[in-house]
Amino acid sequence: MIKSELVEKLAAENPHLFQRDIENIVNAILDEVGDAMARGDRVELRGFGAFSVKNRPARVGRNPRTGEQVDVGEKYVPQFKAGKEIRERLNRS
């Protein structure tokens, strides 16, 4: 599901709300999650899962084509761990 599909589904389930308002709400939630992760914070949505930021330290890698050593810089990557409720829902079906 992409963001526009989520907005359409929420609009269909809540006909008393305007679609632009739902889109603003979805954007605000996603922006806040992104901002929190950019600060290095962990974001937990009970029953769904937790988003966190993982540090990958600098290392020496190899160019697969030439075999030559390449310095790979430090980077931060997003990580998601599914919550218990969502795992159970996935395994029920």
Backbone bond lengths (Angstrom), bond angles and torsions (degrees), N, CA, C in turn:
res aa  C-N    CA-C-N  psi(-1)  N-CA   C-N-CA  omega(-1)  CA-C   N-CA-C  phi
1 M - - - 1.450 - - 1.526 108.42 -
2 I 1.309 115.60 132.91 1.459 120.10 176.33 1.529 109.29 -101.40
3 K 1.330 115.76 169.43 1.460 120.32 -172.63 1.527 112.50 -57.88
4 S 1.323 117.68 -42.06 1.469 119.98 -179.17 1.532 111.26 -64.62
5 E 1.334 117.73 -35.62 1.462 120.78 176.61 1.525 110.80 -67.16
6 L 1.327 117.10 -38.17 1.461 121.38 176.80 1.526 110.34 -61.85
7 V 1.333 116.66 -44.88 1.467 120.90 179.82 1.525 109.84 -62.62
8 E 1.330 117.84 -43.46 1.467 121.09 179.54 1.527 111.27 -63.13
9 K 1.326 117.19 -41.97 1.469 121.02 -179.81 1.530 110.61 -65.09
10 L 1.330 116.57 -43.88 1.467 119.75 178.61 1.529 111.13 -65.11
11 A 1.333 116.88 -36.74 1.465 120.49 178.44 1.527 110.58 -66.47
12 A 1.325 117.19 -38.17 1.464 120.42 178.84 1.533 111.04 -68.02
13 E 1.331 117.40 -36.05 1.466 121.45 -179.85 1.525 112.85 -78.65
14 N 1.341 116.50 -18.31 1.466 121.32 -178.36 1.522 109.57 -130.03
15 P 1.344 118.04 73.30 1.471 120.38 -175.06 1.529 113.88 -66.36
16 H 1.320 117.84 -15.59 1.460 120.98 179.26 1.536 112.15 -77.70
17 L 1.330 117.36 -9.97 1.470 121.29 178.58 1.525 110.21 -104.65
18 F 1.324 115.96 147.46 1.459 120.84 176.19 1.523 109.32 -76.95
19 Q 1.330 116.17 145.92 1.464 120.54 -178.86 1.528 110.82 -62.35
20 R 1.329 118.12 -37.35 1.474 119.85 179.80 1.526 111.43 -64.98
21 D 1.350 117.41 -33.18 1.460 120.64 176.84 1.526 110.58 -68.29
22 I 1.322 116.60 -42.07 1.466 120.57 177.96 1.523 109.90 -63.06
23 E 1.335 116.17 -41.68 1.469 120.18 178.89 1.529 110.57 -62.47
24 N 1.330 117.75 -40.36 1.464 121.58 177.53 1.524 111.32 -64.23
25 I 1.325 117.03 -39.36 1.462 121.28 179.50 1.526 110.50 -65.79
26 V 1.338 116.45 -47.52 1.467 120.85 179.44 1.530 110.11 -60.60
27 N 1.331 116.40 -44.71 1.473 120.05 178.81 1.520 111.48 -62.00
28 A 1.336 117.52 -40.22 1.472 121.00 -179.93 1.525 110.77 -64.06
29 I 1.328 116.71 -42.39 1.470 120.12 179.64 1.522 110.47 -64.34
30 L 1.327 116.56 -48.75 1.465 119.83 -178.35 1.527 111.84 -65.73
31 D 1.334 116.93 -36.99 1.470 119.99 177.34 1.522 110.65 -63.99
32 E 1.323 116.96 -41.43 1.466 120.19 -179.22 1.523 111.10 -67.09
33 V 1.340 117.15 -39.17 1.471 120.28 176.71 1.526 109.29 -62.55
34 G 1.332 116.79 -44.90 1.462 120.54 178.94 1.519 112.55 -63.62
35 D 1.334 117.04 -41.65 1.468 120.79 178.73 1.523 111.29 -63.92
36 A 1.332 116.42 -41.59 1.466 120.13 179.89 1.529 110.21 -63.90
37 M 1.321 116.56 -42.03 1.462 119.36 179.31 1.521 111.27 -67.68
38 A 1.335 117.38 -35.25 1.460 120.82 177.47 1.527 111.13 -63.44
39 R 1.342 116.83 -30.28 1.466 121.12 176.25 1.522 111.56 -79.99
40 G 1.333 116.79 -7.86 1.457 120.62 -179.27 1.514 113.50 92.26
41 D 1.336 117.00 8.21 1.456 121.27 -179.75 1.526 111.17 -80.42
42 R 1.301 115.34 159.99 1.463 122.79 175.66 1.523 107.67 -97.98
43 V 1.326 117.20 136.96 1.461 121.76 -179.97 1.523 107.96 -116.84
44 E 1.321 116.14 120.54 1.463 120.66 -179.11 1.516 110.14 -116.63
45 L 1.317 115.80 127.51 1.460 122.48 174.66 1.523 106.33 -112.46
46 R 1.315 116.52 105.06 1.472 121.82 -174.37 1.520 111.01 -52.94
47 G 1.314 115.82 132.43 1.452 121.96 179.20 1.516 113.41 83.95
48 F 1.324 118.02 -17.28 1.462 121.08 -179.27 1.515 111.11 -105.52
49 G 1.337 116.21 -57.71 1.454 119.41 179.29 1.508 111.73 161.83
50 A 1.333 114.58 -173.45 1.462 120.80 -177.15 1.525 109.66 -130.31
51 F 1.319 114.97 133.45 1.452 122.39 175.21 1.519 107.82 -102.25
52 S 1.311 116.77 135.47 1.454 120.15 176.95 1.528 108.65 -144.34
53 V 1.319 115.06 173.11 1.457 121.43 179.91 1.521 107.80 -114.57
54 K 1.316 116.09 129.59 1.460 121.47 -179.47 1.525 108.70 -111.69
55 N 1.324 115.53 137.21 1.462 121.41 178.99 1.522 109.68 -91.52
56 R 1.309 115.41 129.25 1.468 120.19 172.27 1.522 107.09 -110.90
57 P 1.323 117.71 111.72 1.463 120.39 -175.94 1.533 111.91 -67.80
58 A 1.319 114.87 162.51 1.465 120.97 177.57 1.523 109.21 -61.99
59 R 1.334 115.90 148.08 1.457 120.36 -179.44 1.517 109.35 -153.27
60 V 1.304 115.21 172.46 1.460 120.91 175.22 1.519 106.95 -104.66
61 G 1.331 115.79 120.10 1.456 120.92 179.13 1.523 109.83 -109.61
62 R 1.305 115.21 -173.61 1.460 120.66 179.51 1.521 109.72 -128.69
63 N 1.329 114.83 140.08 1.448 120.59 172.13 1.531 106.59 -73.28
64 P 1.335 118.90 119.14 1.461 119.85 -174.96 1.531 113.61 -65.82
65 R 1.299 116.75 -24.74 1.463 119.49 -177.87 1.530 111.89 -79.57
66 T 1.346 115.87 -42.86 1.466 119.53 -175.09 1.526 113.45 -105.29
67 G 1.325 117.97 -18.53 1.452 121.17 -176.97 1.518 113.00 80.58
68 E 1.317 116.99 0.97 1.461 122.42 -178.33 1.529 110.37 -73.98
69 Q 1.341 116.78 144.97 1.464 121.46 179.35 1.521 110.22 -71.47
70 V 1.345 113.97 141.26 1.461 121.03 -179.31 1.520 107.75 -134.74
71 D 1.338 116.87 133.38 1.463 120.64 175.69 1.526 108.95 -79.10
72 V 1.321 116.09 125.64 1.459 122.39 177.36 1.520 106.47 -108.66
73 G 1.331 116.46 122.49 1.459 121.11 -176.56 1.518 113.41 -73.65
74 E 1.321 114.95 165.45 1.459 122.11 176.34 1.525 108.88 -64.64
75 K 1.326 116.47 143.04 1.455 119.52 176.27 1.517 110.63 -149.63
76 Y 1.314 114.47 161.33 1.454 122.52 177.82 1.526 107.55 -113.57
77 V 1.323 115.82 134.61 1.459 120.41 -178.80 1.525 109.79 -126.25
78 P 1.345 117.26 144.81 1.462 119.68 177.59 1.522 110.15 -73.53
79 Q 1.322 115.28 147.63 1.457 121.19 179.63 1.523 107.59 -134.77
80 F 1.322 116.15 141.17 1.463 121.33 178.70 1.518 109.12 -126.82
81 K 1.320 116.22 132.99 1.450 120.91 174.57 1.526 107.23 -122.27
82 A 1.326 116.12 120.25 1.460 121.02 -178.30 1.520 110.49 -66.42
83 G 1.329 115.82 143.98 1.455 121.70 178.00 1.519 111.57 -79.24
84 K 1.299 115.58 166.87 1.467 121.96 -177.00 1.531 111.41 -60.24
85 E 1.325 117.01 -44.34 1.468 120.71 -176.76 1.527 111.71 -63.60
86 I 1.316 117.84 -43.13 1.470 120.27 -179.06 1.528 110.55 -69.28
87 R 1.329 117.30 -36.20 1.482 120.10 176.93 1.519 110.27 -63.46
88 E 1.338 116.34 -42.09 1.466 119.89 179.19 1.521 111.41 -65.76
89 R 1.329 118.13 -39.86 1.459 121.15 178.25 1.522 111.86 -64.27
90 L 1.318 116.73 -37.33 1.469 120.84 178.88 1.522 111.21 -68.50
91 N 1.311 117.05 -37.41 1.461 120.40 -176.36 1.526 113.43 -83.26
92 R 1.333 117.86 -13.38 1.472 121.14 177.18 1.509 111.41 -72.20
93 S 1.322 118.06 -36.20 1.462 120.61 -173.72 1.499 114.05 -78.19
